[in-house]
């Protein structure tokens, strides 16, 4: 029932959001950040490994898409493909270096790696636009044989395009977490030592989880660039990684849909409160503290606990 309600709300968002003071671009932003948080949650919630550097792959996806559209070809699918490959492969290769680290050491390594990309984008003015960000590119319509999908103007058509990408990716993620591979990730999360006794290749599974997580987050980054027709260094900053973690924890990081719920709450609160004060993060932080105190398993996690009880 919950799944039907979620998809009904997402599909009808462009029609009911204006009635409550929202707008279609806000719903698109929720999907983009929700997808990034769900990508991180494969590593954090299902594998039990914390990363504070996933903004690096999100930002690399955004810059990869933007640079493709600006310098290489005016093709939206190609931009998404190359941006996803850039962020995903960077995470895959980096994962090989840190897969044996655990706890705070793993998290600190991810922050350090992410900041390298942030300072590169920040300082390479001629290529990335520096602090002002990468501009002068825009999403192009997609040709489908004799048909074409005009997403260049944004609006409802682009939202449904983002929703279609979101649905396909989430469907694949859902199949993954229900597969034997997904069960091995849960075993590692619950007790890594026992998982080793069961002959589960722990390092390889964590590396695969990290790699897939980076690819999903990079795909979300390409959608972020297309949504805004802009890519900025802050999309690579570790503070954004912290936001992704907050979304997972707020919604329920051991649930599949929890990160989407957390992203919805976070993005809507940010949009609404930031229109009234520049100190919006103080209010969002206070709400996050209340959620952690009264809903320690997250908003969706507490619902599951009550239904099982």
C-alpha positions as CSV (number, residue, x, y, z in Angstrom):
1,X,0.0,0.0,0.0
2,X,2.8,2.4,0.9
3,X,4.6,1.6,-2.4
4,X,1.4,2.4,-4.4
5,X,1.0,5.7,-2.5
6,X,4.6,6.7,-3.1
7,X,4.4,6.2,-6.9
8,X,1.0,7.8,-7.1
9,X,2.3,11.0,-5.3
10,X,5.4,11.1,-7.5
11,X,3.5,10.6,-10.8
12,X,0.9,13.2,-9.9
13,X,3.4,15.7,-8.3
14,X,3.3,18.3,-11.1
15,X,-0.5,18.6,-10.7
16,X,-0.9,18.6,-6.9
17,X,2.3,20.5,-5.9
18,X,1.1,23.9,-7.2
19,X,-2.0,23.5,-5.1
20,X,0.1,23.5,-1.9
21,X,2.5,26.2,-3.0
22,X,5.2,24.0,-4.5
23,X,6.6,23.8,-8.1
24,X,7.7,21.1,-10.5
25,X,11.4,21.9,-10.2
26,X,11.2,21.2,-6.5
27,X,9.8,17.7,-7.1
28,X,12.7,17.1,-9.6
29,X,15.2,18.2,-7.0
30,X,13.7,15.8,-4.5
31,X,14.1,12.9,-7.0
32,X,17.7,13.9,-7.7
33,X,18.7,14.1,-4.1
34,X,16.6,11.1,-3.2
35,X,18.4,9.0,-5.8
36,X,21.8,10.1,-4.5
37,X,20.8,9.3,-0.9
38,X,19.5,5.9,-1.9
39,X,22.8,5.2,-3.7
40,X,24.7,6.1,-0.5
41,X,22.3,4.0,1.5
42,X,23.3,0.9,-0.3
43,X,26.7,1.4,1.4
44,X,25.6,3.0,4.7
45,X,22.3,1.2,5.5
46,X,22.7,-2.2,3.8
47,X,26.5,-2.7,4.1
48,X,27.1,-0.7,7.3
49,X,30.0,1.4,6.0
50,X,30.0,5.1,6.4
51,X,31.2,7.4,3.6
52,X,31.5,11.2,4.0
53,X,32.8,11.7,0.5
54,X,29.9,10.7,-1.8
55,X,29.5,14.3,-2.9
56,X,32.7,13.8,-4.9
57,X,31.0,11.2,-7.2
58,X,27.8,13.3,-7.3
59,X,29.8,16.4,-8.4
60,X,31.9,14.4,-10.9
61,X,28.7,13.2,-12.5
62,X,27.5,16.7,-12.7
63,X,30.7,18.1,-14.1
64,X,31.0,15.1,-16.5
65,X,27.6,15.8,-17.9
66,X,28.2,19.6,-18.1
67,X,31.6,19.3,-19.7
68,X,30.3,16.8,-22.3
69,X,27.4,19.1,-23.3
70,X,29.7,22.2,-23.4
71,X,32.8,20.8,-25.1
72,X,32.1,17.4,-26.6
73,X,28.6,16.9,-28.0
74,X,25.1,18.3,-27.6
75,X,23.6,15.0,-26.5
76,X,21.8,14.5,-23.2
77,X,22.1,10.6,-23.2
78,X,25.9,10.9,-23.9
79,X,26.3,13.5,-21.2
80,X,24.5,11.3,-18.7
81,X,26.6,8.2,-19.7
82,X,30.0,10.0,-19.5
83,X,29.1,11.8,-16.3
84,X,28.0,8.5,-14.7
85,X,31.1,6.7,-15.9
86,X,33.4,9.5,-14.6
87,X,32.0,9.5,-11.1
88,X,31.4,5.7,-11.0
89,X,34.8,4.7,-12.2
90,X,36.5,7.2,-9.9
91,X,34.8,5.7,-7.0
92,X,35.5,2.1,-8.2
93,X,39.2,2.8,-8.4
94,X,39.4,4.7,-5.2
95,X,37.5,1.9,-3.4
96,X,40.3,-0.5,-4.2
97,X,42.6,1.6,-2.1
98,X,40.5,1.9,1.0
99,X,38.4,-1.3,1.0
100,X,40.4,-2.7,4.0
101,X,39.8,0.4,6.1
102,X,37.0,0.4,8.6
103,X,35.1,2.9,10.7
104,X,36.4,6.5,11.1
105,X,39.5,5.7,9.0
106,X,37.3,4.7,6.0
107,X,35.2,7.8,6.4
108,X,38.2,10.2,6.7
109,X,39.7,8.7,3.6
110,X,36.5,9.3,1.6
111,X,36.5,13.0,2.8
112,X,40.1,13.5,1.8
113,X,39.5,12.0,-1.7
114,X,36.4,14.1,-2.2
115,X,38.1,17.3,-1.2
116,X,40.8,16.7,-3.8
117,X,38.2,16.9,-6.6
118,X,36.6,19.9,-4.9
119,X,39.8,22.0,-4.9
120,X,40.5,20.9,-8.5
121,X,37.2,22.1,-9.7
122,X,37.5,25.3,-7.5
123,X,41.0,26.2,-8.9
124,X,40.7,25.2,-12.6
125,X,39.0,28.3,-13.8
126,X,39.6,28.0,-17.5
127,X,38.1,24.5,-17.7
128,X,35.5,24.2,-14.9
129,X,34.7,27.8,-14.3
130,X,36.2,27.8,-10.8
131,X,34.2,29.1,-7.9
132,X,31.5,30.5,-10.3
133,X,30.8,27.0,-11.6
134,X,30.4,25.5,-15.1
135,X,27.9,27.4,-17.2
136,X,27.1,27.8,-20.9
137,X,25.5,24.4,-21.4
138,X,22.0,23.2,-21.4
139,X,20.1,20.0,-21.7
140,X,19.1,18.9,-25.3
141,X,16.0,17.2,-26.6
142,X,16.3,13.4,-26.9
143,X,15.8,11.8,-30.3
144,X,14.0,8.4,-30.2
145,X,14.0,7.4,-33.9
146,X,11.1,9.2,-35.6
147,X,10.1,10.6,-32.2
148,X,11.8,13.1,-29.9
149,X,11.4,14.1,-26.3
150,X,11.8,17.8,-25.8
151,X,13.2,18.2,-22.3
152,X,15.1,21.4,-23.1
153,X,12.4,23.7,-21.8
154,X,12.1,21.9,-18.5
155,X,8.6,21.7,-17.0
156,X,6.6,18.6,-16.8
157,X,8.3,16.8,-19.6
158,X,11.7,17.0,-17.9
159,X,10.2,16.0,-14.6
160,X,8.8,12.8,-16.1
161,X,12.1,12.1,-17.7
162,X,13.8,12.4,-14.3
163,X,11.1,10.3,-12.8
164,X,11.6,7.6,-15.5
165,X,15.4,7.5,-14.8
166,X,14.7,7.4,-11.1
167,X,12.2,4.5,-11.4
168,X,14.5,2.4,-13.6
169,X,17.4,2.9,-11.2
170,X,15.4,2.3,-8.1
171,X,13.9,-0.8,-9.6
172,X,17.4,-2.2,-10.3
173,X,18.5,-1.2,-6.7
174,X,15.5,-3.0,-5.3
175,X,16.4,-6.2,-7.3
176,X,19.9,-5.9,-6.0
177,X,19.1,-5.6,-2.3
178,X,16.8,-8.6,-2.6
179,X,19.4,-10.7,-4.4
180,X,21.9,-13.1,-2.7
181,X,24.4,-10.2,-3.1
182,X,22.1,-8.0,-1.0
183,X,21.8,-10.6,1.7
184,X,25.6,-10.9,1.9
185,X,25.8,-7.1,2.4
186,X,23.3,-7.4,5.3
187,X,25.4,-10.2,6.8
188,X,28.5,-8.0,6.7
189,X,26.6,-5.2,8.3
190,X,25.3,-7.3,11.1
191,X,28.5,-9.2,11.9
192,X,31.6,-9.0,9.7
193,X,33.5,-11.7,11.6
194,X,30.7,-14.2,11.2
195,X,30.4,-13.3,7.6
196,X,34.1,-14.2,7.1
197,X,33.5,-17.6,8.9
198,X,30.7,-18.2,6.3
199,X,33.4,-17.7,3.6
200,X,31.9,-14.5,2.3
201,X,34.6,-12.4,0.6
202,X,34.0,-9.3,2.7
203,X,36.5,-6.9,1.1
204,X,35.2,-7.7,-2.4
205,X,31.6,-7.3,-1.4
206,X,32.2,-4.0,0.3
207,X,34.2,-2.8,-2.8
208,X,31.3,-3.9,-5.1
209,X,28.8,-2.1,-2.8
210,X,30.9,1.0,-2.8
211,X,31.3,0.9,-6.6
212,X,27.6,0.5,-7.3
213,X,26.8,3.2,-4.7
214,X,29.2,5.6,-6.5
215,X,27.6,4.9,-9.9
216,X,24.1,5.6,-8.6
217,X,25.2,8.8,-6.9
218,X,27.1,9.9,-10.1
219,X,23.9,9.3,-12.2
220,X,22.0,11.5,-9.7
221,X,24.7,14.1,-10.2
222,X,24.2,14.1,-14.0
223,X,20.5,14.8,-13.4
224,X,21.4,17.6,-11.0
225,X,23.5,19.2,-13.8
226,X,20.6,18.8,-16.3
227,X,18.1,20.1,-13.8
228,X,20.0,23.4,-13.2
229,X,21.9,23.6,-16.5
230,X,24.8,24.4,-14.1
231,X,27.5,22.6,-12.1
232,X,29.3,24.2,-9.2
233,X,32.2,23.1,-6.9
234,X,29.8,22.9,-3.9
235,X,28.4,19.8,-5.5
236,X,31.8,18.2,-4.7
237,X,32.1,19.5,-1.2
238,X,32.0,17.3,1.9
239,X,29.2,19.3,3.4
240,X,26.9,17.9,0.7
241,X,28.0,14.4,1.6
242,X,26.9,15.3,5.2
243,X,23.5,16.2,3.8
244,X,23.2,12.8,2.1
245,X,24.0,11.1,5.4
246,X,21.4,13.3,7.1
247,X,18.8,12.3,4.5
248,X,19.5,8.6,5.1
249,X,19.4,8.8,8.9
250,X,16.3,11.1,8.9
251,X,14.3,8.8,6.7
252,X,15.6,5.5,8.0
253,X,18.9,4.2,6.7
254,X,18.0,0.5,7.2
255,X,14.9,0.8,5.0
256,X,14.8,0.9,1.2
257,X,12.6,4.0,0.8
258,X,13.8,5.8,3.9
259,X,16.4,8.0,2.1
260,X,13.7,9.2,-0.3
261,X,11.6,10.2,2.6
262,X,14.5,11.9,4.3
263,X,15.4,13.7,1.0
264,X,11.8,15.0,0.7
265,X,11.8,16.4,4.2
266,X,15.3,17.9,3.8
267,X,14.8,19.5,0.4
268,X,11.3,20.9,1.2
269,X,12.4,22.3,4.5
270,X,15.5,23.8,2.9
271,X,13.4,25.4,0.1
272,X,10.8,26.8,2.5
273,X,13.0,28.0,5.4
274,X,15.8,29.4,3.2
275,X,13.2,31.7,1.6
276,X,12.7,33.3,5.0
277,X,16.2,33.3,6.6
278,X,19.8,32.6,5.6
279,X,20.2,30.5,8.7
280,X,18.0,27.8,7.4
281,X,20.5,25.1,8.4
282,X,20.0,25.9,12.1
283,X,16.3,25.0,11.8
284,X,16.9,21.9,9.7
285,X,19.6,20.8,12.2
286,X,17.1,21.3,15.1
287,X,14.5,19.2,13.3
288,X,17.2,16.5,12.6
289,X,18.0,16.4,16.3
290,X,14.4,15.9,17.2
291,X,14.0,13.2,14.6
292,X,17.1,11.4,16.0
293,X,15.8,11.7,19.6
294,X,12.2,10.6,19.0
295,X,12.6,8.5,15.9
296,X,16.0,6.8,16.3
297,X,15.4,4.4,13.4
298,X,14.3,7.3,11.2
299,X,10.8,8.3,10.1
300,X,10.2,5.2,8.0
301,X,12.2,2.9,10.3
302,X,9.9,3.6,13.3
303,X,6.9,2.9,11.2
304,X,8.3,-0.5,10.3
305,X,9.2,-1.3,13.9
306,X,5.6,-0.5,15.1
307,X,4.0,-2.6,12.3
308,X,6.3,-5.5,13.2
309,X,5.6,-5.1,16.9
